[in-house]
Amino acid sequence: MPGNVFLSAAGSAAGLGLTLIEILFALSVMAFALLGVAGMFPAALRAVLSGGQTTKATALAREMVEMIRADDFSQIRTNYNNLNTNNVIVNCLSFPPNPPTYGADFNKKRWKCDLQATAAGISGQPLSEGQGLPNAVGTVIVACVNPNGTTKTCNDATDLLRRVTVTVTWDNQGSKSVSLVTYVANYY
């Protein structure tokens, strides 16, 4: 019939919005994705903390290397070989003494206190927590070496080269360690 016009509501208004089921489905997909992303945060935090401790251990090992390099070459092996900070006796809360007596003994005590970060701060109060490493132990091995790097029997009067290995070990969900190796030469 040419004069009759039929209007259909199907398809015009129904296609313009979202149904409740579509909204719930989209929210559940988004929630599932966000839970996956949120699950990565604890692992990332552990990695950042572990990396920070490794950096701190490296700096502490480097500190001892620099103290050894600044010491008298003829005394390096005598003063530092087989050093283990577990065997160093010091009250870190009253260290350094006033006035301090510098030398190898001072260096060993200072290093032990730095590893534990229990030395007195500027105001005499203990340093804040988190500056040391948990259950940190430092060790030093000094070996006499030939110019080609091979180990030899030490003759302190004639040897001109020492290999110094400094290791910092600490607990971080298991034992972790950092080792630095340097060579110290006796030059005239």
LOVOGU-805917 format. One record per residue (C-alpha): residue in three letters; x, z, y. Coordinates in steps of 0.5 Angstrom, whole numbers, padded with zeros to 4 digits, always signed. Example, Ala and Ser with C-alpha at 12.3 -4.5 7.8 and 13.67 -1.06 7.14 Angstrom:
% LOVOGU-805917
ALA+0025+0016-0009 SER+0027+0014-0002 
END
This chain:
% LOVOGU-805917
MET+0000+0000+0000 PRO+0003-0002+0006 GLY+0000+0003+0011 ASN+0002+0009+0007 VAL+0009+0012+0008 PHE+0011+0017+0003 LEU+0016+0023+0005 SER+0020+0026-0001 ALA+0024+0033+0001 ALA+0028+0032-0005 GLY+0035+0031-0003 SER+0035+0032+0004 ALA+0035+0039+0005 ALA+0037+0041-0002 GLY+0044+0038-0001 LEU+0046+0041+0005 GLY+0047+0048+0003 LEU+0051+0052-0003 THR+0047+0055-0008 LEU+0048+0063-0010 ILE+0052+0061-0016 GLU+0057+0056-0013 ILE+0059+0062-0008 LEU+0060+0066-0014 PHE+0064+0061-0018 ALA+0068+0060-0011 LEU+0069+0067-0010 SER+0071+0069-0017 VAL+0076+0063-0017 MET+0079+0066-0011 ALA+0079+0073-0014 PHE+0083+0071-0020 ALA+0088+0067-0016 LEU+0089+0073-0011 LEU+0090+0078-0017 GLY+0096+0073-0020 VAL+0099+0073-0013 ALA+0098+0081-0012 GLY+0102+0082-0019 MET+0108+0079-0016 PHE+0109+0084-0011 PRO+0112+0090-0016 ALA+0117+0085-0019 ALA+0119+0082-0012 LEU+0120+0089-0010 ARG+0124+0091-0016 ALA+0128+0085-0014 VAL+0129+0087-0007 LEU+0131+0094-0009 SER+0136+0092-0014 GLY+0139+0087-0010 GLY+0140+0092-0004 GLN+0143+0097-0009 THR+0148+0092-0011 THR+0150+0090-0004 LYS+0151+0098-0003 ALA+0155+0098-0009 THR+0159+0092-0007 ALA+0161+0095+0000 LEU+0163+0102-0003 ALA+0167+0098-0008 ARG+0170+0094-0002 GLU+0171+0101+0002 MET+0176+0104-0004 VAL+0180+0097-0004 GLU+0181+0098+0003 MET+0183+0105+0003 ILE+0188+0103-0003 ARG+0191+0097+0001 ALA+0192+0102+0007 ASP+0196+0107+0003 ASP+0203+0106+0001 PHE+0205+0101-0004 SER+0210+0106-0008 GLN+0204+0111-0009 ILE+0198+0106-0011 ARG+0199+0107-0018 THR+0201+0115-0018 ASN+0195+0116-0013 TYR+0189+0112-0016 ASN+0191+0109-0023 ASN+0185+0112-0028 LEU+0181+0115-0022 ASN+0174+0117-0024 THR+0170+0120-0019 ASN+0167+0125-0024 ASN+0174+0128-0024 VAL+0174+0129-0017 ILE+0172+0136-0014 VAL+0169+0136-0007 ASN+0163+0140-0004 CYS+0161+0134+0000 LEU+0156+0138+0004 SER+0162+0141+0008 PHE+0167+0135+0007 PRO+0171+0133+0011 PRO+0174+0139+0013 ASN+0176+0140+0020 PRO+0181+0138+0022 PRO+0181+0133+0016 THR+0188+0132+0012 TYR+0188+0124+0011 GLY+0192+0121+0005 ALA+0190+0119-0002 ASP+0186+0126-0004 PHE+0182+0125+0002 ASN+0180+0118+0000 LYS+0178+0120-0007 LYS+0174+0126-0004 ARG+0171+0121+0001 TRP+0169+0116-0004 LYS+0166+0121-0008 CYS+0161+0123-0002 ASP+0160+0116+0000 LEU+0158+0114-0007 GLN+0153+0120-0007 ALA+0151+0120+0000 THR+0151+0127+0001 ALA+0156+0128+0006 ALA+0155+0132+0012 GLY+0152+0127+0018 ILE+0154+0127+0025 SER+0150+0134+0027 GLY+0152+0137+0020 GLN+0146+0136+0017 PRO+0146+0133+0010 LEU+0145+0125+0010 SER+0138+0123+0009 GLU+0136+0121+0002 GLY+0137+0113+0000 GLN+0144+0112+0003 GLY+0148+0113-0004 LEU+0147+0110-0011 PRO+0143+0114-0016 ASN+0148+0118-0021 ALA+0154+0113-0018 VAL+0161+0114-0021 GLY+0167+0110-0018 THR+0173+0108-0022 VAL+0180+0105-0021 ILE+0185+0102-0025 VAL+0192+0100-0023 ALA+0196+0095-0027 CYS+0203+0092-0026 VAL+0203+0085-0026 ASN+0207+0079-0026 PRO+0206+0073-0021 ASN+0202+0069-0026 GLY+0197+0075-0027 THR+0200+0078-0033 THR+0200+0085-0034 LYS+0207+0088-0035 THR+0210+0095-0036 CYS+0211+0098-0030 ASN+0217+0100-0026 ASP+0215+0103-0020 ALA+0222+0101-0017 THR+0222+0094-0018 ASP+0215+0092-0019 LEU+0212+0088-0013 LEU+0205+0086-0015 ARG+0199+0091-0017 ARG+0192+0089-0020 VAL+0187+0094-0017 THR+0180+0094-0021 VAL+0175+0098-0017 THR+0168+0099-0021 VAL+0162+0102-0018 THR+0157+0104-0024 TRP+0150+0107-0022 ASP+0143+0108-0026 ASN+0138+0103-0024 GLN+0133+0103-0030 GLY+0139+0102-0034 SER+0146+0102-0032 LYS+0149+0097-0027 SER+0156+0096-0025 VAL+0160+0092-0020 SER+0167+0091-0020 LEU+0172+0088-0015 VAL+0179+0086-0017 THR+0184+0085-0012 TYR+0192+0084-0012 VAL+0197+0089-0007 ALA+0203+0086-0006 ASN+0210+0090-0004 TYR+0213+0086+0002 TYR+0218+0088+0006 
END
